[in-house]
Each structure stands twice: as structure tokens, then as C-alpha cells.
Amino acid sequence: MKITRRLLLRCSAVFAGCLVFTGASTKGSFMDWLQKVFGKEEAASSSAASSAASSQPAASSAPALPPYDADPLTGEAKTGNGRIIGVMVNNICNSARQNARPHRGLSSASILIESKVEGNISRLCALYNNVDAIPEVGPLRSGRDQFLQLIMPWQGLYYHDGESVFCTQYISQWNYSGLNIGGKSYFNTPTHPHVAHRDSRGGVVAYEHTEFTSGPEIRQAAQNASIGLTYNYDTTFFPFTDYRTGEIELLEGYEAARSITVRHSANYQSAFSYSSPDKVYRMQMYSARTGQFEAAVDELNGQQLAFENLVVCFAPIAAYPGDSGDVQQVQYIAGGEAYLFTRGRVRVCQWSKLAPDLPLELTDNGQPVSLNRGRTYLAIVDEDEQGYFTFNA
């Protein structure tokens, strides 16, 4: 049998999954190992850097900047200390009855995450910087661990209706039940009921695509569960250009990319067109119901979804082993190739995420990659779909 990189990654993912399901935590042992390997080197490097800095001449008398205190999701100046909230949103669009579109409330989200779940459908997770920023949003859907793992490092509230058994296992293993609303009681994991409402949408769509929630309902559910909705973030989801100086990342010298298509499967594709006047990428989504791309519109205000940044990360994705119902597993530990689109250009870089409680990072030759301030679409895409990924000027 040919030993390929993908096979090795999937074997390592199965091993990691076994650790989770047998109750063994990789959190301490893996990070302790990293510290043993790199700790002394980092300490020496830090000492050398400090010594070098002290030997430099004094800085000029330019006015000092105020302390950096940015919104964790957009990089703009912070306006409050709200807790990040991630709401799971249905994205099915197979027929008039199996249809979750148009969505509601997504134009107010600061980050929109899209990834494949099961049955070749994609699902969305909308991230908001505080509960008061959330209008009516939905249709609400069940949680999956690939989204949970992106929220966990930020101690964000994860809000949904139901979840996969694998999602519950992560919640249980990483002691995240205190910030999980709408989950299941698999493995005797504590649960907190969600608060939501129904809109039949004229009785055309199936019942499972008619549930919505809102900021006030989420606040009520959090209050019922004694969950605080404030959190003092001292870092940001991505590195952003500095709002204090008005810095802008123009990606000068990088390839132009004004039209982008991201394919999660044949029937679930998202396309973006760059608009020069307002410096955003406007979103379309393929509809299997109509057989064509349609503007991704927020039903609440009629606005087409638009983003200052697009981040596309390719990862090994496959169904969990065994009788998993085709629930998809993202092998985050593998890392991989990423594409950052901003200001009409593209930067090819690398992404990594070494553990569920560590953030996703973008680097280029080992250096952090900065995004422009604003809203971001983040796609976690199966590397098998990379051949269908396109962008052009």
C-alpha cells in the first residue's frame, strides 16, 4: 500500500480521536512536550532580544500611542467588553422544502465561518462581538466540533440547537459545557437549554428549517444558565492592521484576485466579487434548488453579505471512523495551505492550529500575517476540493 501524507494525517487524526474518546487529554502532555523542546531556546532568544533592545539608542520623542485595545473580531477600536458569541446557522438549499435561505442576521456578524458537515452540505457559524450586536438570526441548527474548536480558544459562547456526539465529546473532554447552550446530554454532559422561536415561512419549508433566535433570547438563555456575557479580551482572533495608526495592508506586489470561488462540494459553493469603491468582497452562494449562483442576502435588511477579508484554509476532512453518519472531521493538527484575499489581491500563506484550545494562526515564512480591519469570511475546506478552487483578476 502506498504511504501518502494524507494517509499519515488521517491515521494521526484517528489516534487523536481515540485519545478523546478514551478520556485521555492531550492538552497537558502535548504542550508540556513543546515546552520541554522549545522552552530553553525561546528563553534564550527572549533574553538575547531584550539585551539587543537595551543596547539600541533611545527612541525619538514622537507622541506615544494609546494602549492597543482592539475589537477581537474586527481589529477596530474596542467599544465594549462583550463575550464572543457563535451561532450555528443552517445552510441547506436542495429544494423548495429543504431550504434555509435567505438567512437572517448574517450581515451583522463580524466573522462568518463556513465548512462542510455531512451529506456534502455546508453549515455556517456567525460570530458576534457581543450579545447586543445580534438581531434575529437563523435558521438555527445543530453544533459541530469543527466550529466549536475555532471558538474554544476565545472562551466564546457556542449557541445552537442540538449537536453531534463528537461535538459533545469535545465539550466534555475540554470542560466546555459551561459555555455551550443547546447541546445534548451524551456522556452525562451538563446541558443548558437554548431559547428560540419559530417562523413557518409560509409553510413551504420543512419544520427543521424554521427556527430562529435573537440577541434578547440568547441573553435570556445565558441568564438561565448563569453564563456571563462580558469578557476582557487582550488579543484578537486574527492579527489586524493597527487602528491607532490607520495602517492598511495593500498587498502591493501580490497577485490581483477580484473574483473567487470556494467549493465545499458540488452543491455548496460560495463565490465573491471584489468591489473597489467600498473595498469589500460581495458574496454569492450556489443554489441546488435553482441551479445557479444567487446573491447571499440578509433577509432582515436586503443587504448582500460583504467582507473586507476572505481567509480560505485547506485541510484534510473526512467522515469520522466507524458508524458516524458521515459527520465530518477536520484534522486541524495537520495545518496546511491558506489564502488571504484583501483589497483585491491574494497572499498565499500557511495556517496551523495545534490543539482545540489554541487559536488558528496564519503565517508566511514563519511570520504572522495581518488582515485589514473589518469583517472576515473564514472557510475551512476539504483539501480534496482544492482543484476546484479558483480566483482571477
C-alpha positions in Angstrom: 0.0 0.0 0.0 1.3 3.5 -0.9 2.0 5.6 2.2 0.9 9.1 1.5 0.9 12.3 3.5 -2.9 12.3 3.6 -3.0 8.7 4.9 -0.5 9.5 7.7 -2.5 12.6 8.7 -5.7 10.6 8.8 -4.0 7.9 10.9 -2.8 10.6 13.3 -6.3 12.1 13.4 -7.8 8.6 14.3 -5.2 8.3 17.1 -6.1 11.8 18.4 -9.8 10.8 18.2 -9.0 7.7 20.2 -7.4 9.8 22.9 -10.5 12.0 23.1 -12.9 9.0 23.3 -10.9 7.1 25.9 -10.8 10.2 28.1 -7.1 10.9 27.7 -6.3 14.6 27.4 -3.7 15.7 25.0 -3.8 19.2 26.4 -1.2 18.9 29.1 1.1 16.3 27.7 1.4 17.8 24.2 2.0 21.4 25.4 4.4 20.1 28.1 6.4 18.4 25.4 6.5 21.5 23.3 7.8 23.5 26.3 10.5 20.9 27.0 11.6 21.0 23.4 11.4 24.8 22.8 11.3 26.4 26.2 15.0 26.8 26.7 15.6 28.1 23.2 12.7 30.6 23.5 14.0 31.8 26.8 17.5 32.3 25.4 16.0 34.1 22.3 13.9 36.3 24.5 16.9 37.2 26.7 19.0 38.0 23.6 16.2 40.1 22.2 15.9 42.0 25.4 19.7 42.6 25.6 19.7 43.8 22.0 16.8 46.1 22.6 18.5 47.7 25.6 21.6 48.4 23.5 19.6 50.4 21.0 19.6 54.2 21.1 16.6 55.9 22.7 13.5 56.3 20.5 12.6 59.7 19.2 10.2 61.9 21.0 7.2 61.0 18.8 3.9 61.1 20.6 3.2 57.8 22.3 0.3 55.8 21.0 -2.5 54.9 23.5 -2.6 51.2 24.6 -3.7 48.8 21.9 -7.3 47.7 22.7 -9.0 46.3 19.6 -12.2 44.5 19.0 -11.3 40.8 19.0 -13.2 40.0 15.8 -12.6 43.1 13.6 -9.5 44.8 14.8 -11.3 48.1 15.1 -11.1 50.2 18.3 -12.9 48.3 21.0 -16.3 49.7 22.1 -17.1 47.3 24.9 -16.2 44.1 26.7 -18.8 41.7 25.2 -18.2 38.0 25.1 -17.8 36.5 21.6 -20.9 34.5 20.6 -21.0 31.9 17.9 -24.4 31.0 16.5 -24.9 27.9 14.3 -26.8 28.7 11.1 -28.5 26.2 8.7 -27.3 26.5 5.1 -29.2 23.7 3.3 -30.6 24.6 -0.1 -31.6 21.5 -2.0 -35.2 22.1 -2.9 -38.1 24.4 -2.0 -38.8 22.3 1.1 -35.2 21.7 2.1 -34.2 25.3 2.1 -32.7 27.5 4.8 -32.2 30.6 2.6 -32.3 33.5 2.7 -30.6 33.7 6.0 -31.3 36.3 8.7 -28.9 38.3 10.8 -25.6 37.4 9.0 -24.9 40.9 7.8 -24.3 41.9 11.5 -21.8 39.1 12.1 -18.1 40.1 12.4 -16.8 36.7 11.2 -18.7 34.1 9.2 -17.3 30.6 9.2 -18.3 28.0 6.6 -17.3 24.3 6.5 -18.7 21.0 5.3 -20.6 19.0 7.9 -22.2 15.8 6.5 -24.1 14.7 3.4 -21.9 17.1 1.4 -23.7 20.1 2.8 -22.0 23.1 4.4 -23.0 24.9 7.6 -22.3 28.4 8.9 -21.3 29.8 12.2 -21.8 33.5 12.7 -19.5 35.2 15.3 -20.7 38.4 17.0 -18.6 40.5 19.4 -21.4 41.0 21.9 -25.0 39.9 22.5 -26.4 43.3 21.7 -25.0 43.1 18.2 -27.2 40.1 17.4 -30.5 40.7 15.6 -32.9 37.9 14.7 -30.5 35.2 13.3 -31.0 31.8 11.7 -32.4 29.4 10.8 -30.7 27.9 13.9 -29.1 24.5 13.5 -27.1 21.9 15.5 -23.4 22.2 16.5 -20.4 20.5 15.0 -16.9 20.2 16.6 -15.0 21.9 13.7 -16.8 25.2 14.6 -16.5 24.6 18.3 -12.8 24.2 18.1 -12.4 27.6 16.4 -14.4 29.3 19.3 -12.9 27.4 22.2 -9.7 29.4 22.4 -11.7 32.6 22.8 -14.0 31.4 25.6 -16.9 32.2 23.3 -20.5 31.2 23.9 -21.4 28.5 21.5 -25.2 28.7 20.7 -27.1 26.1 18.7 -30.0 23.5 18.8 -28.5 20.1 19.2 -25.1 18.8 18.4 -23.2 15.7 17.1 -21.9 13.1 19.5 -18.4 14.1 18.5 -19.1 17.8 19.4 -20.4 16.7 22.8 -17.3 14.6 23.3 -15.1 17.6 22.8 -17.2 19.7 25.1 -17.0 17.1 27.8 -13.2 16.4 27.4 -12.3 20.1 27.3 -14.7 21.1 30.1 -16.6 23.5 27.8 -20.2 22.7 28.9 -20.3 25.9 30.9 -20.2 27.9 27.6 -22.3 25.6 25.5 -26.0 26.3 25.0 -28.4 24.0 23.2 -26.3 20.8 23.5 -27.1 17.2 24.1 -26.6 15.2 27.3 -24.4 12.5 25.7 -21.9 11.0 28.2 -23.9 12.7 31.0 -22.5 16.1 29.9 -24.4 19.0 31.6 -26.7 20.9 29.2 -28.2 24.4 29.0 -31.4 24.8 27.0 -31.5 27.3 24.2 -34.2 30.0 23.7 -35.6 30.4 20.2 -38.8 30.9 18.2 -40.4 29.6 15.0 -41.3 31.2 11.7 -43.1 28.8 9.4 -42.1 31.0 6.3 -45.4 30.4 4.7 -45.4 26.7 5.5 -43.2 26.0 2.4 -40.0 24.8 4.1 -39.6 21.8 6.4 -40.1 22.3 10.1 -36.4 21.8 10.9 -35.5 24.9 8.9 -37.9 27.3 10.7 -36.1 28.0 14.0 -34.6 31.4 14.8 -33.1 33.1 17.8 -32.0 36.7 18.7 -29.9 38.7 21.0 -32.6 39.1 23.7 -33.3 35.3 23.5 -29.6 34.5 23.8 -29.3 36.8 26.7 -32.2 35.0 28.4 -30.7 31.6 27.8 -27.3 32.8 29.2 -29.0 34.2 32.2 -30.9 31.0 32.8 -27.5 29.2 32.7 -25.7 31.8 34.8 -23.3 32.5 32.0 -21.7 35.9 31.9 -21.8 37.8 28.6 -18.7 40.0 29.2 -15.1 39.1 28.7 -12.0 41.3 28.7 -10.1 40.2 25.5 -6.5 41.3 25.3 -5.8 39.8 21.8 -7.7 39.4 18.5 -9.0 36.4 16.5 -6.6 37.3 13.7 -3.7 39.8 13.7 -5.2 43.0 12.3 -3.7 46.2 11.0 -3.4 48.8 13.7 -6.4 51.0 14.1 -4.4 53.6 16.1 -2.2 54.5 13.1 -4.8 53.8 10.3 -2.5 51.2 8.8 -3.8 49.5 5.7 -2.4 46.2 4.1 -2.5 46.8 0.4 -0.6 43.6 -0.6 1.4 45.6 -3.1 3.3 43.2 -5.4 0.9 40.3 -4.8 -1.3 38.8 -7.5 -4.6 40.5 -8.2 -7.7 38.5 -7.3 -11.1 40.1 -7.7 -13.2 37.0 -8.4 -13.0 34.0 -6.1 -15.0 30.7 -5.9 -14.7 28.4 -2.9 -16.2 24.9 -3.3 -17.1 22.8 -0.3 -18.9 20.3 -2.5 -20.7 20.3 -5.9 -23.9 21.8 -4.5 -22.3 24.1 -1.8 -20.1 26.7 -3.3 -19.5 30.4 -2.3 -18.3 33.0 -4.8 -17.1 36.5 -4.1 -16.6 39.6 -6.3 -14.4 42.5 -5.2 -15.9 45.9 -5.2 -13.3 48.7 -5.5 -15.4 51.6 -4.3 -16.1 50.1 -0.8 -13.1 47.7 -0.6 -15.2 44.6 0.1 -15.9 41.2 -1.4 -19.6 40.6 -2.1 -20.9 37.1 -1.6 -22.9 34.7 -3.7 -23.9 31.1 -2.9 -24.7 28.3 -5.3 -28.3 27.1 -5.1 -29.0 23.5 -6.0 -32.7 24.5 -5.9 -32.3 26.9 -8.8 -29.1 25.5 -10.3 -27.3 28.9 -10.3 -25.4 31.3 -8.1 -27.5 33.8 -6.1 -26.6 36.8 -4.0 -26.2 35.9 -0.3 -28.7 38.3 1.2 -29.7 39.1 4.7 -33.5 38.8 4.7 -33.7 41.3 7.6 -32.3 44.3 5.6 -31.9 43.1 2.0 -28.1 43.6 2.2 -25.8 41.3 0.3 -23.2 39.9 2.6 -19.8 41.6 2.2 -16.4 41.2 3.8 -13.1 43.1 3.9 -11.2 39.8 4.2 -11.5 36.3 2.9 -9.5 33.5 4.5 -9.6 30.1 2.8 -7.8 27.2 4.7 -7.4 23.8 3.1 -7.4 20.8 5.5 -7.8 17.1 5.4 -11.5 16.5 6.0 -13.2 13.1 6.1 -16.0 11.3 7.9 -15.2 10.2 11.5 -14.3 6.5 11.6 -17.0 3.9 12.3 -20.7 4.4 12.2 -20.5 8.2 12.2 -23.4 9.1 10.0 -20.9 10.8 7.7 -20.2 13.5 10.3 -17.1 15.2 9.1 -13.8 15.6 11.0 -11.4 18.4 10.3 -7.8 17.4 11.0 -6.7 20.7 12.4 -3.5 19.4 13.7 -2.3 18.8 10.1 -2.3 22.5 9.2 -2.0 23.4 5.6 -2.1 26.0 2.8 -4.2 29.2 3.2 -5.2 32.1 1.0 -5.8 35.6 2.3 -7.8 37.9 0.0 -7.9 41.6 0.8 -8.0 44.8 -1.2 -8.4 42.9 -4.4 -5.2 40.9 -4.0 -4.2 37.4 -2.7 -1.5 36.3 -0.4 -0.7 32.6 -0.2 0.4 31.5 3.3 0.1 28.7 5.9 -2.3 28.0 8.7 -1.9 26.0 11.8 -3.9 25.0 14.9 -2.0 22.7 17.2 -4.8 21.9 19.7 -8.5 22.5 20.2 -7.8 25.2 22.8 -5.2 27.1 20.7 -6.2 29.6 18.0 -5.9 29.2 14.3 -2.9 31.1 13.1 -1.8 32.4 9.7 1.9 32.7 8.9 4.1 33.4 5.9 7.7 32.1 6.2 7.1 31.8 10.0 5.9 35.4 10.4 2.3 36.3 11.4 0.0 37.5 8.6 -2.1 40.6 9.3 -5.6 41.2 8.0 -7.2 44.5 7.3 -9.7 45.7 9.9 -13.3 44.7 9.2 -15.4 41.7 8.6 -14.0 38.3 7.6 -15.3 35.2 5.8 -13.3 32.1 7.0 -13.7 28.9 5.0 -12.3 25.5 6.2 -12.3 23.5 3.0 -11.5 19.9 2.3 -8.2 19.6 0.5 -9.9 17.3 -2.0 -11.8 20.3 -3.3 -8.7 22.4 -3.8 -8.7 21.6 -7.5 -12.0 23.4 -7.9 -10.8 26.5 -6.0 -10.4 29.4 -8.4 -9.5 33.1 -8.3 -8.6 35.6 -11.0 -8.2 39.2 -11.7 
